[in-house]
Amino acid sequence: MLDILKDLIKYSASSPAEEDVNVHRREFFRETVIQVADALREIAKETAVGPSRRYLRPPGAVEEFEFVSRCTRCDECIKVCPHYAIRGADTGSGLALGSPMIDAREQPCMLCEDFPCIRVCKEGALVMPKRREDVRMGVAVINKEKCISGVVQFCQSCVIACPFPDEAISMKDGKPVVNKEKCTGCGICERACMTVNSACAIKIVPL
């Protein structure tokens, strides 16, 4: 895209007098604008800018487009996380490279009482919630076919591990049920499921 913009600037700097060249120049500008717009759309797709996120962000993260715009990749939130839950997005993440994210299966967010990760964010990419219950990082989705509760054995590991048991996730008819309105998306239930289930039945979908 930078090459396209350079060509546009170079071409606009010339000053031929012939009318036919001017016609070609207008056509060149039109085609260039179209190409730039297409390139920007591809960048938006690559960084997952839109109503849903590609990555699970730290607690208090603002809307994705604003988040990737404000975040300076200073790594301060990564450094202060006492549970080492936050890391930078690795290669293959496009323009989101280095931006803070959480992989719940590696280490979920423990929803610290004082949210040290949010406190060190000076750019406003992370905003302090009023209560821990108000965090909305994502939502837990249960794969009923993989869940062993009520099939192989009675299991409620996800409910026991949840910071807000019987609110965000509860047992109903011997099976775990997620309350989407209460789930914080911390990923603790996903990690807990992995300890008892060979095929993890829970996946956190970023919001």
C-alpha positions in Angstrom: 0.0 0.0 0.0 2.9 2.4 0.7 4.2 1.8 -2.9 0.8 2.8 -4.2 0.8 6.0 -2.2 4.3 6.8 -3.3 3.3 6.4 -6.9 0.3 8.7 -6.4 2.5 11.4 -4.9 5.1 11.1 -7.6 2.5 11.2 -10.4 0.6 14.2 -9.0 3.9 16.1 -8.8 4.3 16.0 -12.6 2.7 18.7 -14.7 2.2 17.6 -18.4 0.0 20.0 -20.4 -1.6 17.6 -22.8 -5.3 17.0 -22.3 -5.1 13.2 -23.0 -2.4 12.9 -20.3 -4.7 14.7 -17.8 -7.5 12.2 -18.6 -5.1 9.3 -17.9 -4.0 11.0 -14.7 -7.6 11.2 -13.4 -8.1 7.6 -14.2 -4.9 6.8 -12.4 -6.1 8.7 -9.3 -9.4 6.8 -9.4 -7.8 3.4 -9.7 -5.3 4.3 -6.9 -8.1 5.3 -4.5 -9.8 2.0 -5.2 -6.6 0.0 -4.5 -6.0 1.9 -1.3 -9.5 1.3 -0.1 -9.1 -2.4 -0.8 -5.8 -2.5 1.0 -7.4 -0.9 4.1 -10.2 -3.4 4.1 -7.7 -6.2 4.1 -5.9 -4.6 7.0 -9.1 -4.4 8.9 -9.8 -8.1 8.3 -6.3 -9.0 9.4 -6.5 -7.1 12.7 -10.0 -8.4 13.4 -11.4 -4.9 13.6 -15.2 -5.3 14.0 -17.9 -6.5 16.3 -15.9 -9.5 17.4 -12.3 -10.0 18.5 -9.7 -12.4 17.2 -7.9 -12.5 20.5 -8.9 -12.7 24.2 -7.8 -9.3 25.5 -6.9 -8.4 29.1 -9.8 -7.3 31.4 -11.1 -3.8 30.7 -10.1 -3.8 27.0 -12.0 -1.2 25.0 -13.6 -2.0 21.6 -11.1 -3.8 19.3 -10.4 -1.0 16.8 -9.8 1.5 19.6 -7.8 -1.0 21.5 -5.2 -1.7 18.7 -5.1 2.1 18.0 -4.4 3.1 21.7 -2.1 0.2 22.7 1.5 1.1 22.3 2.8 -2.4 23.0 4.7 -1.1 26.0 4.3 -4.5 27.7 3.6 -3.0 31.1 0.4 -5.0 31.5 2.4 -8.1 30.6 5.1 -7.3 33.2 2.8 -6.7 36.1 0.4 -9.7 35.7 1.1 -11.8 38.8 -0.2 -14.9 37.1 1.7 -14.5 33.8 -1.6 -14.7 31.9 -0.9 -11.9 29.5 1.5 -12.2 26.6 2.1 -10.4 23.3 0.4 -11.7 20.2 3.0 -13.6 18.2 3.9 -13.9 14.5 1.0 -14.5 12.2 -1.1 -11.9 14.0 -0.4 -9.2 11.4 -0.7 -5.6 12.7 -1.8 -7.0 16.1 1.7 -8.3 16.6 2.9 -7.7 20.2 -0.5 -6.5 21.4 -1.5 -8.0 24.8 -3.6 -11.1 24.7 -4.6 -14.1 26.9 -4.6 -17.8 26.0 -6.9 -19.4 28.6 -5.6 -22.9 28.0 -2.1 -21.8 28.8 -3.1 -19.5 31.7 -6.4 -17.8 32.3 -7.1 -14.4 33.7 -7.5 -14.7 37.5 -9.5 -11.4 37.8 -7.2 -9.8 40.3 -9.1 -7.6 42.9 -7.0 -4.6 42.1 -6.4 -5.2 38.3 -2.7 -4.3 38.1 -2.7 -4.7 34.4 -5.4 -2.0 34.0 -3.7 0.4 36.5 -0.4 0.5 34.5 -2.2 1.2 31.2 -1.6 4.9 30.6 -3.0 4.9 27.0 -6.6 4.0 28.0 -6.6 0.7 26.1 -7.7 -0.9 29.3 -10.4 0.7 31.4 -11.1 -0.1 35.1 -14.5 -1.7 35.7 -16.7 -0.8 38.6 -16.7 -4.4 39.8 -14.9 -7.7 38.9 -18.3 -9.0 37.9 -18.5 -6.3 35.2 -15.6 -7.6 33.2 -16.6 -8.8 29.8 -13.5 -10.3 28.0 -15.5 -13.1 26.3 -18.0 -15.8 26.9 -17.6 -19.5 27.7 -19.1 -21.9 25.2 -19.6 -25.5 26.2 -19.4 -28.3 23.6 -22.1 -30.7 24.9 -20.7 -33.6 22.9 -17.3 -33.3 24.6 -18.6 -32.6 28.1 -18.3 -35.7 30.3 -20.7 -34.5 33.0 -23.8 -36.7 33.1 -22.3 -39.0 30.4 -19.2 -40.7 31.7 -19.3 -39.3 35.2 -20.7 -36.4 37.3 -18.3 -33.4 36.9 -18.7 -29.8 38.0 -15.0 -28.7 37.8 -15.9 -25.7 35.7 -18.6 -24.5 38.2 -16.3 -25.0 41.2 -13.4 -23.1 39.5 -15.6 -20.2 38.3 -15.0 -17.0 40.2 -18.8 -16.5 40.2 -20.3 -20.0 40.6 -24.0 -20.4 40.2 -24.1 -17.0 38.5 -21.8 -17.1 35.5 -22.0 -20.9 35.2 -24.2 -23.4 37.1 -25.4 -27.0 37.0 -28.7 -27.8 35.5 -30.0 -31.4 35.2 -26.5 -32.6 35.9 -24.8 -30.5 33.2 -23.0 -27.1 33.3 -24.9 -24.1 31.8 -23.3 -20.7 31.0 -25.1 -17.5 31.7 -23.9 -15.3 28.9 -24.9 -12.1 30.7 -22.8 -13.0 33.8 -19.8 -14.7 32.2 -16.6 -12.6 32.4 -14.7 -14.7 29.8 -11.8 -15.1 32.2 -11.1 -18.6 31.0 -10.7 -20.2 34.4 -13.4 -22.8 33.6 -11.7 -23.7 30.3 -8.4 -24.3 32.1 -10.3 -26.4 34.8 -12.0 -28.5 32.1 -8.6 -29.4 30.6 -7.5 -31.0 33.9 -10.4 -33.6 33.9 -11.3 -33.8 30.3 -9.0 -35.3 27.6 -11.0 -33.3 25.0 -11.6 -29.9 26.5 -15.3 -29.1 26.3 -15.1 -25.4 27.0 -13.9 -22.6 24.7 -13.8 -18.9 25.5 -15.0 -16.8 22.6 -13.6 -13.3 22.7 -16.1 -10.4 22.7 
